Amino acid sequence: MRVIIVVSLLILTSCSIKKQAEMIPYVLDLNTEESIYNEISRSNGNGKIVFFLEFMSDSMLKFSLLDLDNKEALITNRKLFINDKFYPIVFETDYFFYTEIKEFKPVVLNEDDKEIIMPTIKERKNNIGQYGYKKRVLIIDNSLYWIVNKKGALIETNVTQ
């Protein structure tokens, strides 16, 4: 019986470590985290809270708080830790190079605007202009944001304290 308990604990521990290793956790300066936490506490959104991260000049980053009910946005291993919970982070660059996948291959649009599996480089070079790429766009209007430096310290926000 003792052996079963020990083996079970080892399996549970290894699964927990693997799950943690698959996540990329992000933490911010205490003042920034508190400002975000206060806003999340006031929020009563129906969707899921997601942070949209934009890279700005001068080593600044902009975290926008979004209330999304978009399953694609929630599929990320990057998580922002606020108080006692992790929230998904979506990067601006995710929208630059995004494409859909079918059968574990990228999808493109052919000249008839039908989705097809992406052809080889040779075929695409021989038929330049025959294929288009699907793009995903995220419009952010009037969202709350926090601009931080590369240490996570709060530089600017549009949140009223």
C-alpha positions as CSV (number, residue, x, y, z in Angstrom):
1,M,0.0,0.0,0.0
2,R,2.8,2.3,0.9
3,V,4.5,1.8,-2.5
4,I,1.2,2.7,-4.3
5,I,1.0,5.9,-2.4
6,V,4.6,6.9,-3.1
7,V,4.3,6.0,-6.8
8,S,1.0,8.0,-7.0
9,L,2.7,11.1,-5.4
10,L,5.6,10.8,-7.8
11,I,3.3,10.7,-10.8
12,L,1.2,13.7,-9.5
13,T,4.4,15.7,-8.8
14,S,5.9,15.0,-12.3
15,C,2.6,15.9,-14.0
16,S,2.4,19.2,-12.0
17,I,6.1,20.0,-12.9
18,K,5.4,19.3,-16.6
19,K,2.3,21.5,-16.6
20,Q,4.3,24.4,-15.0
21,A,7.1,23.9,-17.5
22,E,4.7,24.3,-20.4
23,M,3.6,27.7,-19.1
24,I,5.6,30.8,-19.6
25,P,4.8,33.0,-16.5
26,Y,5.2,36.8,-16.5
27,V,5.3,39.0,-13.5
28,L,5.3,42.8,-13.2
29,D,6.4,45.4,-10.7
30,L,4.3,45.4,-7.5
31,N,2.7,48.8,-8.2
32,T,1.8,47.7,-11.7
33,E,0.3,44.5,-10.5
34,E,-1.7,46.2,-7.9
35,S,-3.1,48.7,-10.4
36,I,-4.1,45.9,-12.7
37,Y,-5.6,43.8,-9.9
38,N,-7.7,46.8,-8.7
39,E,-9.2,47.1,-12.2
40,I,-9.8,43.4,-12.6
41,S,-11.6,43.4,-9.2
42,R,-13.9,46.2,-10.4
43,S,-14.6,44.4,-13.7
44,N,-17.6,42.2,-14.1
45,G,-17.1,41.1,-17.8
46,N,-18.9,38.2,-19.3
47,G,-15.9,37.0,-21.3
48,K,-12.4,36.0,-20.2
49,I,-9.8,38.5,-19.3
50,V,-6.9,38.5,-21.7
51,F,-3.9,40.9,-21.9
52,F,-2.8,42.1,-25.3
53,L,0.9,43.0,-25.3
54,E,2.3,45.6,-27.7
55,F,6.0,46.4,-28.0
56,M,6.6,50.2,-28.0
57,S,9.7,52.2,-28.7
58,D,12.3,52.9,-26.0
59,S,12.0,49.5,-24.4
60,M,8.4,50.1,-23.3
61,L,5.6,47.6,-23.3
62,K,1.8,48.2,-23.3
63,F,-0.5,45.8,-21.6
64,S,-4.1,46.3,-22.7
65,L,-6.8,44.6,-20.7
66,L,-9.4,42.9,-22.9
67,D,-12.6,41.1,-22.0
68,L,-12.8,38.5,-24.7
69,D,-15.0,35.5,-25.3
70,N,-12.6,34.3,-28.0
71,K,-11.3,30.7,-27.6
72,E,-8.4,31.3,-29.9
73,A,-7.1,34.2,-27.8
74,L,-7.2,32.0,-24.7
75,I,-5.0,29.3,-26.2
76,T,-1.6,30.5,-25.2
77,N,1.1,29.3,-22.8
78,R,2.1,32.9,-21.9
79,K,0.4,33.9,-18.6
80,L,0.5,37.1,-16.6
81,F,0.4,36.6,-12.8
82,I,-1.9,39.1,-11.0
83,N,-2.4,38.6,-7.2
84,D,-3.3,34.9,-7.1
85,K,-4.2,34.0,-10.7
86,F,-2.7,33.7,-14.1
87,Y,-4.3,35.5,-17.1
88,P,-3.5,34.8,-20.8
89,I,-1.2,37.1,-22.7
90,V,-1.6,37.6,-26.5
91,F,1.2,39.3,-28.3
92,E,0.7,41.9,-31.0
93,T,3.0,39.8,-33.3
94,D,0.5,36.9,-33.0
95,Y,-1.7,38.9,-35.4
96,F,1.1,39.7,-37.8
97,F,1.9,36.1,-38.8
98,Y,-1.2,34.2,-37.8
99,T,-2.6,31.5,-40.1
100,E,-5.2,28.8,-39.6
101,I,-4.2,25.1,-39.6
102,K,-5.8,22.1,-41.2
103,E,-4.4,18.6,-41.0
104,F,-1.4,20.1,-39.1
105,K,-0.4,22.3,-42.0
106,P,-1.0,26.1,-42.6
107,V,-4.0,27.1,-44.7
108,V,-3.9,29.7,-47.6
109,L,-6.5,31.0,-49.9
110,N,-6.3,30.1,-53.6
111,E,-7.3,32.4,-56.4
112,D,-10.9,31.4,-55.9
113,D,-10.8,32.3,-52.2
114,K,-11.0,28.7,-51.2
115,E,-9.0,27.4,-48.3
116,I,-6.3,24.9,-49.2
117,I,-3.3,23.4,-47.5
118,M,-0.3,25.6,-48.2
119,P,1.6,24.3,-51.2
120,T,5.3,23.7,-51.3
121,I,7.8,26.6,-51.7
122,K,8.5,25.5,-55.3
123,E,4.8,25.5,-56.2
124,R,4.2,28.9,-54.6
125,K,7.3,30.3,-56.4
126,N,6.0,29.0,-59.7
127,N,2.6,30.5,-59.1
128,I,3.4,33.8,-57.5
129,G,0.3,35.9,-56.7
130,Q,-2.0,32.8,-56.8
131,Y,-2.2,32.4,-53.1
132,G,-3.3,34.7,-50.3
133,Y,-2.9,34.5,-46.5
134,K,-5.7,34.7,-44.0
135,K,-5.2,37.5,-41.5
136,R,-6.6,37.9,-38.1
137,V,-7.3,41.5,-36.9
138,L,-8.0,42.6,-33.3
139,I,-9.6,46.0,-32.9
140,I,-8.9,47.6,-29.5
141,D,-11.2,50.5,-28.7
142,N,-11.0,52.4,-25.4
143,S,-9.4,49.5,-23.5
144,L,-7.6,50.0,-20.2
145,Y,-3.8,49.9,-20.5
146,W,-0.6,50.0,-18.6
147,I,2.6,51.0,-20.1
148,V,5.6,49.5,-18.3
149,N,9.4,49.6,-18.8
150,K,11.4,46.4,-19.3
151,K,11.5,45.9,-15.5
152,G,7.7,45.9,-15.3
153,A,7.6,49.3,-13.5
154,L,4.5,51.4,-14.3
155,I,5.2,54.4,-16.6
156,E,1.7,55.3,-17.7
157,T,-1.9,54.1,-17.5
158,N,-5.3,55.4,-18.5
159,V,-6.9,53.8,-15.3
160,T,-8.3,56.4,-12.9
161,Q,-7.2,55.5,-9.4
